[in-house]
Amino acid sequence: MSAKLQSDPHQARYQARGAVVSLQQLLIQRYAARNMEYMAHHRSIAGISGLHLSKMRGRGIDFEEFRPYQAGDDIRLIDWRVTARTSKPFTKVFREERERPVIIAVDQTHNMFFGSQTAFKSVIAAQAAALFCWLAIDNGDRVGGLVFNDVESSLVRPKRSRRSALHLLNQVYQYNQNLQHVKDPEAQVPKDPDFKPGLAHALGQIRRITKPGSTLYVISDFVTMDKKALQYLNQLARHNNVVCCFVYDALEETLPVPGLYSITDGSSKGAINTHNPRIRSRYRDEFRERVASIEAELDRLQIRLIKMRTNQFVVEQIREWIAKTY
C-alpha cells in the first residue's frame, strides 16, 4: 500500500460516535477529506472529476482569452470594444467546462437508528455523506443530494458552493437528530400523501436531479431495497457512476457471546438468549446470505459497493476499499 493510503493518525478525531451526530462532527470531516490526498490525485477512482477543461475550444462556459479574428470564426464572437481600441478584429475564445456533479443519497430511516458499538448506523451514514460532500467541494464539483426518513425527504439540487454543502449537511444533521424523537416508527404518517417510505421512492426522486455523467453515492443499510429500487439503480447506473455504501452493525452480522441480553427499541423492552448454537449459526448465515444477495445484484448492475461497519473508522474503511478495488 502506498504512503498516501496508509492510516491517518488523526482519524480517531474525525470518527463520529454515539446515537446521534453533531453538526460539528459533520463539519470536521472537511479536514479528513483534505488528508485523503489520493482522492485529489485519482479522481477517476473517487468518481469525482470536476472542473475538467476540454481540449476543444469553442462556445463554452468560461471565457479564456481574446485572439485575432481568423477566417471562419463566428462573427457573433467578435469583441467590438477590443476591435475598436486596436483597430484590428478580435474574437472571444471560450473553453468548455466538463464536470461530474456529485449526488449523495443518505438513509435516515428508523432501521438505521441502531448500533451496538461506537456509533449507530445512521451516524456512520451521516459521517460518510459529509466526507463525500467535502471531497466534492474541495475538488471543485457541484454537490447535492437527498436525505430521507420514514415520512419525508429533503432534496438539495447540486451546486458548486460551500453554502450548498452546508445546506445538505444541515439537512443530514436535522434528519439524524429527529430519529431520537421517534417513539413508534410504525405509527408515523407521511406529511405528503404521495410520499412512500423506502429506498425506491428516494431513488425515484434522485433521478430528478441526476444528469448523465454524475457520480451518485447511495448510503444505506438497504433493508428496504426491492425490485423497484433495483430498477431505478439500473437506470441510474447506465449513464452515471454509482457507488453504494452498505452500513451495518456487528450485532447484525453475528450474535454476541452466549448469554441473556436485554434489548429495547426505545419504547418497549425484551430479552434475547444467545446460548443456542443452532440459532447463532442460522442468524449468521441469514446475514451472510443477505449481504451476498446485495453484492450479486449490484455486481450484475456493475455498481461498486463499499461495506461500512459501525465499529470501524469510516475514513479507514473507505481507504481500504479503494486499495482493494484499485
HELIX and SHEET records of a PDB file:
HELIX    1   1 ALA A    3  LEU A    5  5                                   3    
HELIX    2   2 GLN A   11  TYR A   14  1                                   4    
HELIX    3   3 LEU A   23  LEU A   27  1                                   5    
HELIX    4   4 GLN A   29  ASN A   35  1                                   7    
HELIX    5   5 GLU A   37  HIS A   41  1                                   5    
HELIX    6   6 ARG A   43  ALA A   46  1                                   4    
HELIX    7   7 ILE A   75  LEU A   77  5                                   3    
HELIX    8   8 TRP A   80  THR A   86  1                                   7    
HELIX    9   9 HIS A  110  MET A  112  5                                   3    
HELIX   10  10 LYS A  121  ASP A  138  1                                  18    
HELIX   11  11 ARG A  162  LEU A  179  1                                  18    
HELIX   12  12 PRO A  185  ALA A  187  5                                   3    
HELIX   13  13 LEU A  199  ILE A  206  1                                   8    
HELIX   14  14 LYS A  227  HIS A  239  1                                  13    
HELIX   15  15 ALA A  250  GLU A  253  1                                   4    
HELIX   16  16 PRO A  277  ARG A  300  1                                  24    
HELIX   17  17 VAL A  314  THR A  325  1                                  12    
SHEET    1   A 3 HIS A  52  GLY A  58  0                                        
SHEET    2   A 3 PHE A  90  ARG A  98 -1                                        
SHEET    3   A 3 ASP A  62  PRO A  68 -1                                        
SHEET    1   B 6 SER A 153  LYS A 159  0                                        
SHEET    2   B 6 VAL A 143  PHE A 148 -1                                        
SHEET    3   B 6 VAL A 102  ASP A 107  1                                        
SHEET    4   B 6 THR A 215  SER A 220  1                                        
SHEET    5   B 6 ASN A 241  TYR A 248  1                                        
SHEET    6   B 6 ARG A 304  ARG A 309  1                                        
SHEET    1   C 2 LEU A 260  THR A 264  0                                        
SHEET    2   C 2 LYS A 269  ASN A 273 -1                                        
END                                                                             
